[in-house]
Amino acid sequence: MKYIETSTGKWEIVIGLEVHAQVISNSKLFSSASTKFGSAPNENVSFVDAAFPGVLPVINTFCIDQAIKTGLGLNGNINLVSYFDRKNYFYADLPQGYQISQYKHPIVSDGYVEIEDEDGEVKRVNLERIHIEQDAGKSIHDQSPTKSYIDLNRSGIALMEIVTKPDMRSADEVTKFVKKLRSILRYLKTCDGNMDEGSMRADVNVSIHRPGTEFGTRAEIKNVNSIKFIASAIGFEIDRQIDILESGGVVDQETRLFDPSTGKTHVMRSKEDAQDYRYFPEPDLPPLILEQCRIDEIRSTIPELPDAKTARLQRDLDLPHYDASLISSEMEIANYYEAALSHLPSGDNEAAKMLSNWMLGELFSYLNKDGKAITDCNVSPKDLAELVMLIKTEVISGKIAKEVLKLMWDSGKSASVIVEENGLRQITSVGDIEKCLVGILEEHPDKVAEYKSGKEKLFGFFIGQAMKKMQGKANPQLLNDTLKRLFDR
């Protein structure tokens, strides 16, 4: 267990999250209004979303199925009976004056996500619950110096609130958890995880205490929509609370906001407890009753998730754990790799490893340089697989392959076309290689004599000269073997 140690002793950090994940659905939780992101303000608003008098909510069953699928993917227990409640609070962007949510009886109980802690050991972050609720609208404060504007496009969109237990002990563990959770949701296709669009955001609860004592008073950092910002907010909050306690003060239970421009949190309001929201059963919705056959049917649609995929890539292809986990970390990366793998000989683990190395190394460097995602890659999976096989069958060398990949990236042409057009095939003729080397040895008799007198480092000089003359196309192993044979005469 990790602690922070100051001049006054050790502190233990305790962190829990409430992650708000927007459900992938064409329509909202209780209305048929569109959920399309980027629409003009207040374009996707029905009478239900705007809370017109007399309108009633109608449950979107697809959103319920998405929540069930998420619960199963996160190892949770699906409750056959759950209830909707009214959570009462008043904001300008909450038209009803309340939010339809779930409280004591959520659709999913328990669950967990496994991450690697700072020592590389598997750590289980347990979930308290997953409940469904409708999102609020959005208040916009930067369009006018004197007015705030309200956009209700987001109002009524289905959210899954994924609540963890206070199991995390560092910002590093939290960022790993959020990345892993985001990855799982994207594999399940229940949330797109686009934090920059607000479709996934987190409330971060942080407290500190001396080891062996009761947990401290927590502060909640509200609506943080970036993994980088989550880590920064936690770092600032830890330092703030330690400073307060070590100076004899008391940490207040409050809700805070993180300001990315300053890297600091500041008070938003005193933290409400459940009774402050005056929860009561939603009178316009009956209990949500599920049948086990429906849950079983959804379970059959769960895809292979990141941990299982990582284990399979290690087991079946003998990939290192780091490579397998990096490939599995994002669904799009895994899809690209497995599409390329389908163009390699079945059971050729050496080629599979080469493919992994070239994708995660050289190809990713081009993607990062141009700021592209793997889905926008200039090189198709089939073409990368072809490049790997040209290397493996010694048609080209690894050095030449880097040149070929650059031309593939720039032109969109296949590896084989580029190799033929540019005459880049590897020279594998022992006779041609020997002829080149004999000429070099005759050109440098002084260095030959030095080598034979014990300056063995000059071996690399002759190899370099040969590669230069043969434009880097000589087979490296044949070149080394032939040179050794000539010196051994």
C-alpha positions in Angstrom: 0.0 0.0 0.0 1.3 3.4 -1.0 1.5 6.4 1.4 2.5 10.0 1.1 5.1 10.9 3.7 5.6 14.5 4.9 7.6 15.9 7.8 4.7 15.1 10.2 4.3 11.4 9.1 2.5 9.3 6.7 -0.9 10.0 5.0 -3.1 7.5 3.2 -5.1 8.7 0.2 -8.6 7.3 -0.4 -10.3 7.9 -3.8 -13.6 6.9 -5.2 -15.3 7.8 -8.5 -18.8 8.5 -9.8 -18.4 8.1 -13.5 -21.2 9.5 -15.7 -21.2 7.5 -19.0 -23.6 8.7 -21.7 -25.5 5.7 -23.2 -25.1 5.1 -26.9 -28.6 5.4 -28.2 -30.3 7.3 -31.0 -33.0 8.7 -28.7 -33.2 9.9 -25.1 -34.1 8.0 -22.0 -37.7 9.1 -21.8 -38.4 10.8 -25.1 -37.8 10.2 -28.9 -35.6 13.3 -29.2 -32.3 12.9 -31.0 -29.1 12.5 -29.0 -26.9 13.7 -31.9 -23.8 15.6 -30.6 -23.0 19.0 -32.2 -26.6 20.0 -33.2 -27.6 23.7 -32.9 -28.6 24.7 -29.4 -32.0 23.5 -28.3 -32.6 21.6 -31.6 -33.0 18.2 -30.0 -35.6 19.0 -27.4 -39.0 17.4 -27.0 -41.8 18.5 -24.8 -40.7 15.9 -22.3 -37.1 17.2 -22.2 -38.4 20.7 -21.7 -40.7 19.6 -18.9 -43.9 21.0 -20.5 -46.9 20.5 -18.1 -48.9 17.3 -18.6 -46.2 15.3 -20.5 -45.1 11.9 -19.2 -41.9 10.0 -19.5 -41.8 6.8 -21.6 -38.9 4.4 -20.9 -36.5 3.7 -23.8 -36.0 0.0 -23.6 -32.8 0.1 -25.7 -31.2 2.2 -23.0 -32.2 -0.4 -20.4 -30.5 -3.1 -22.5 -27.4 -1.0 -22.8 -27.2 -0.7 -19.0 -27.7 -4.4 -18.6 -24.9 -5.0 -21.1 -22.6 -2.7 -19.2 -23.4 -4.3 -15.9 -22.6 -7.7 -17.3 -19.4 -6.4 -18.9 -18.3 -5.0 -15.6 -19.0 -8.2 -13.7 -22.0 -6.8 -11.9 -25.2 -8.4 -10.7 -28.3 -7.4 -12.7 -31.3 -6.8 -10.4 -34.5 -8.2 -11.8 -36.5 -5.4 -10.0 -35.3 -1.8 -9.8 -37.0 1.5 -9.3 -36.8 5.1 -10.6 -36.7 8.0 -8.1 -36.9 11.7 -8.2 -33.8 13.5 -7.1 -34.8 17.1 -6.3 -32.5 20.0 -6.9 -32.8 23.3 -8.8 -30.6 24.5 -11.6 -31.5 26.6 -14.6 -30.6 23.8 -16.9 -32.8 21.2 -15.1 -36.3 22.1 -16.5 -38.3 19.8 -14.2 -36.6 20.9 -11.0 -35.8 17.3 -10.4 -33.8 14.5 -12.1 -35.3 11.0 -12.7 -32.7 8.7 -11.3 -32.3 5.5 -9.2 -31.4 5.5 -5.6 -31.8 2.6 -3.2 -32.7 0.0 -5.9 -30.4 0.4 -8.9 -30.4 -1.8 -12.0 -26.9 -3.1 -11.3 -25.2 -3.9 -8.0 -21.6 -4.7 -7.3 -19.1 -5.5 -10.1 -15.4 -4.7 -10.5 -12.6 -3.6 -12.9 -9.1 -5.0 -12.7 -6.1 -2.7 -13.1 -2.3 -3.0 -12.5 -1.1 -1.1 -9.5 2.2 0.8 -9.3 4.0 -2.5 -8.5 2.6 -4.2 -11.6 0.3 -6.4 -9.5 -3.4 -6.9 -10.4 -5.7 -4.8 -8.3 -9.5 -5.1 -8.2 -11.4 -1.8 -8.0 -14.9 -2.8 -6.8 -18.1 -1.1 -7.9 -20.9 -0.1 -5.6 -23.6 0.1 -8.2 -24.6 1.3 -11.7 -27.8 3.2 -12.0 -29.6 4.9 -14.8 -30.6 8.5 -14.9 -31.4 11.3 -17.2 -28.8 14.0 -17.9 -29.4 17.7 -17.3 -29.0 20.4 -19.9 -26.0 22.7 -20.2 -25.5 26.3 -18.9 -23.3 28.4 -21.1 -21.6 31.3 -19.3 -18.9 32.5 -21.9 -21.2 33.9 -24.6 -22.1 37.1 -22.9 -20.6 39.2 -20.0 -24.1 39.7 -18.5 -26.1 36.6 -19.4 -26.0 32.9 -19.2 -27.6 30.7 -21.9 -29.3 27.4 -21.6 -28.9 24.5 -24.1 -31.3 21.6 -23.4 -30.0 19.3 -26.2 -28.4 17.1 -23.5 -31.4 17.2 -21.2 -32.9 13.8 -20.9 -30.0 11.8 -22.5 -29.6 8.5 -20.7 -26.6 8.3 -18.3 -25.2 5.3 -16.5 -23.7 6.4 -13.2 -20.9 4.0 -12.4 -20.0 4.3 -8.7 -16.9 2.7 -7.3 -16.0 1.9 -3.8 -13.2 3.9 -2.2 -10.6 1.4 -3.4 -8.1 3.6 -5.1 -5.0 5.0 -3.4 -3.3 7.3 -6.0 -3.9 9.4 -9.1 -2.0 6.7 -11.0 -4.5 4.0 -10.0 -7.4 6.3 -10.9 -6.1 7.1 -14.4 -5.6 3.4 -15.0 -9.1 2.7 -13.8 -10.7 5.4 -16.0 -8.7 4.2 -19.1 -9.7 0.6 -18.5 -13.4 1.5 -17.8 -13.5 3.6 -21.0 -11.9 0.8 -23.0 -14.5 -1.7 -21.7 -17.4 0.6 -22.5 -16.2 1.2 -26.0 -15.7 -2.6 -26.6 -19.3 -3.1 -25.3 -20.5 -0.2 -27.5 -22.6 1.2 -24.7 -20.7 4.5 -24.3 -18.4 6.1 -26.8 -16.1 7.5 -24.1 -15.6 10.8 -25.8 -14.6 12.8 -22.7 -14.0 16.0 -24.8 -17.7 15.9 -25.8 -18.8 15.3 -22.2 -20.2 11.8 -22.9 -18.0 10.5 -20.2 -17.0 12.5 -17.1 -16.2 11.8 -13.5 -17.0 13.2 -10.0 -13.8 12.5 -8.0 -14.1 12.0 -4.2 -10.8 12.5 -2.4 -10.0 12.2 1.3 -6.8 11.6 3.4 -6.2 10.1 6.8 -3.4 8.8 8.9 -2.8 5.0 8.4 -4.8 3.0 10.9 -7.3 5.7 11.5 -10.8 6.3 10.2 -11.2 7.7 6.7 -11.1 11.5 6.5 -13.8 13.9 5.3 -14.0 13.8 1.5 -14.2 16.6 -1.0 -16.0 15.9 -4.3 -14.5 17.4 -7.5 -17.4 17.7 -9.9 -17.6 16.9 -13.6 -14.0 16.4 -14.6 -13.9 15.5 -18.4 -10.3 14.6 -19.1 -8.0 11.9 -17.7 -5.2 14.4 -17.5 -7.4 16.8 -15.6 -8.5 14.0 -13.2 -4.9 13.3 -12.3 -4.1 17.1 -11.9 -7.2 17.7 -9.8 -6.4 14.7 -7.5 -2.8 16.0 -7.1 -3.9 19.5 -6.1 -6.6 18.2 -3.8 -4.2 15.9 -1.9 -1.8 18.8 -1.3 -4.6 21.1 -0.3 -6.0 18.7 2.3 -2.6 17.8 3.7 -1.8 21.5 4.1 -5.2 22.1 5.9 -4.7 19.1 8.3 -1.1 19.7 9.1 -1.8 23.4 10.0 -4.5 22.3 12.4 -7.5 22.9 10.2 -10.5 20.8 9.3 -11.4 19.6 5.8 -15.0 20.6 4.9 -17.3 18.2 3.1 -17.9 20.2 -0.1 -18.3 20.0 -3.8 -15.4 21.6 -5.8 -14.7 22.4 -9.4 -11.3 22.0 -11.2 -10.0 24.9 -13.2 -7.6 23.5 -15.9 -6.1 27.0 -16.5 -4.8 27.2 -13.0 -4.6 23.5 -12.1 -6.5 24.2 -8.9 -9.9 23.3 -7.4 -12.2 25.8 -5.9 -15.4 25.6 -3.9 -18.7 25.2 -5.8 -21.0 24.5 -2.9 -21.3 22.6 0.4 -21.6 18.8 -0.4 -25.2 17.6 -0.2 -26.1 14.3 1.5 -28.8 12.0 0.1 -31.5 13.6 2.3 -30.8 17.0 0.8 -32.1 15.7 -2.5 -35.4 14.6 -1.0 -35.5 11.3 -3.0 -38.9 9.8 -3.4 -40.3 7.1 -5.9 -40.9 8.5 -9.4 -44.8 8.5 -9.6 -44.9 8.4 -13.4 -42.9 5.3 -13.9 -43.7 1.8 -12.6 -41.0 -0.6 -11.2 -38.5 -1.8 -13.8 -39.0 -5.6 -13.9 -36.7 -7.7 -16.0 -36.9 -11.3 -17.0 -33.8 -13.6 -16.7 -34.1 -14.7 -20.3 -33.7 -11.1 -21.4 -30.5 -10.8 -19.4 -29.2 -14.1 -20.7 -29.8 -13.1 -24.3 -27.9 -9.8 -23.7 -25.1 -11.8 -22.1 -24.7 -13.8 -25.3 -23.8 -10.6 -27.2 -20.9 -9.6 -24.9 -17.8 -9.4 -27.0 -14.3 -10.5 -26.0 -13.2 -7.8 -23.6 -9.7 -6.3 -23.1 -8.4 -8.6 -20.4 -9.6 -11.8 -22.2 -8.1 -10.5 -25.4 -4.8 -9.8 -23.8 -4.7 -13.3 -22.3 -5.5 -14.9 -25.6 -2.9 -12.9 -27.5 -0.3 -14.0 -25.0 -1.4 -17.6 -25.0 -2.0 -18.2 -28.7 0.5 -15.9 -30.3 3.2 -15.8 -27.5 3.1 -12.0 -27.5 4.7 -10.2 -24.5 2.2 -9.0 -21.9 3.0 -5.3 -22.6 2.4 -5.7 -26.3 -0.7 -7.8 -25.9 -2.2 -5.3 -23.3 -1.4 -2.3 -25.5 -3.1 -3.9 -28.5 -6.1 -4.8 -26.5 -6.4 -1.4 -24.7 -8.4 0.1 -27.6 -11.0 -1.8 -29.6 -9.8 0.0 -32.8 -6.2 -1.0 -32.3 -7.2 -4.6 -31.6 -9.4 -4.6 -34.7 -6.5 -3.3 -36.9 -4.0 -5.9 -35.5 -6.4 -8.8 -35.9 -7.3 -7.7 -39.4 -3.6 -7.6 -40.3 -3.1 -10.9 -38.6 -5.7 -12.6 -40.8 -3.3 -11.9 -43.8 -0.4 -13.8 -42.2 0.2 -17.5 -42.3 -1.9 -19.2 -39.6 0.1 -20.3 -36.6 3.2 -18.3 -37.5 3.8 -16.7 -34.1 7.1 -15.2 -35.3 5.3 -13.2 -38.0 2.6 -12.3 -35.4 5.3 -10.8 -33.1 6.9 -9.0 -36.0 3.5 -7.5 -36.9 3.0 -6.4 -33.3 6.5 -4.8 -33.2 6.0 -2.9 -36.5 2.5 -1.7 -35.7 3.3 -0.5 -32.1 6.6 0.9 -33.1 7.1 2.3 -36.6 3.4 2.6 -37.6 2.4 4.3 -34.3 5.2 6.8 -34.7 3.7 7.9 -38.0 0.2 8.1 -36.5 1.5 10.1 -33.5 3.5 12.4 -35.8 0.4 13.2 -37.9 -2.0 13.2 -35.0 -4.1 10.4 -36.5 -6.1 7.6 -35.0 -5.6 4.0 -36.1 -9.0 4.2 -37.9 -7.5 7.0 -40.2 -4.3 5.1 -40.8 -2.7 5.6 -44.3 -1.5 2.0 -44.3 -4.2 -0.8 -44.5 -3.9 -3.8 -42.2 -3.4 -6.0 -45.3 -0.5 -3.8 -46.6 1.3 -3.9 -43.2 1.0 -7.6 -43.1 2.5 -7.8 -46.6 5.4 -5.6 -45.4 6.0 -8.0 -42.5 6.1 -11.0 -44.8 8.5 -9.3 -47.2 10.9 -8.9 -44.2 10.3 -12.4 -42.8 11.0 -14.0 -46.2 14.1 -11.8 -46.6 12.8 -10.1 -49.8 13.8 -6.8 -48.0 15.9 -6.1 -44.9 14.5 -4.4 -41.8 16.4 -1.3 -42.7 14.9 -1.1 -46.2 11.5 -1.9 -44.7 11.6 1.4 -42.8 12.1 3.2 -46.1 9.3 1.2 -47.7 6.9 2.0 -44.8 7.6 5.7 -45.2 6.8 5.5 -48.9 3.7 3.4 -48.1 2.5 6.1 -45.6 3.2 9.0 -48.1 1.8 7.3 -51.3 -0.8 4.8 -50.1 0.8 2.1 -52.3 1.4 -1.4 -51.2 4.8 -2.7 -50.0 5.3 -5.0 -52.9 4.6 -2.3 -55.5 7.0 0.1 -53.8 9.7 -2.6 -53.6 9.4 -3.4 -57.3 9.1 0.2 -58.5 12.2 1.3 -56.5 14.3 -1.9 -57.0 14.6 -2.5 -53.2 14.7 -6.3 -53.2 17.4 -7.6 -50.9 20.5 -9.0 -52.5 20.8 -12.7 -51.5 23.3 -13.8 -54.1 26.5 -15.0 -52.3 28.5 -14.5 -55.5 27.4 -10.8 -55.8 28.1 -10.2 -52.1 31.5 -11.9 -52.3 32.5 -9.9 -55.4 31.6 -6.6 -53.6 33.5 -7.5 -50.5 36.6 -8.7 -52.4 36.7 -5.3 -54.1 36.5 -3.5 -50.8 39.3 -5.6 -49.2 41.5 -4.8 -52.2 40.8 -1.1 -51.8 41.8 -1.1 -48.1 44.8 -3.3 -47.7 46.0 -1.2 -44.7 42.8 -1.8 -42.8 42.8 -5.5 -43.7 46.3 -5.7 -42.1 45.1 -3.8 -39.0 42.1 -6.1 -38.7 44.3 -9.2 -38.9 46.6 -7.8 -36.3 43.8 -7.7 -33.8 41.7 -4.6 -34.4 38.5 -6.6 -34.8 36.3 -3.5 -34.6 37.2 -2.8 -38.2 34.9 -5.6 -39.1 32.1 -3.1 -38.9 34.0 -0.7 -41.2 34.0 -3.3 -44.0 30.3 -4.1 -43.5 29.5 -0.5 -43.7 31.4 0.0 -46.9 29.7 -3.0 -48.4 26.2 -1.8 -47.4 27.1 1.6 -48.9 28.1 0.1 -52.2 25.1 -2.2 -52.3 22.7 0.6 -51.3 21.7 -1.2 -48.1 20.2 -4.1 -50.0 22.6 -6.8 -49.1 21.3 -9.5 -46.8 22.9 -8.7 -43.4 23.5 -12.3 -42.3 24.9 -13.3 -45.7 27.1 -10.2 -45.7 28.5 -11.1 -42.2 29.0 -14.7 -43.0 30.8 -14.0 -46.3 33.1 -11.5 -44.8 34.1 -13.9 -42.0 34.8 -16.6 -44.5 37.0 -14.3 -46.6 39.0 -13.3 -43.5 39.4 -16.9 -42.4 41.0 -17.9 -45.7 
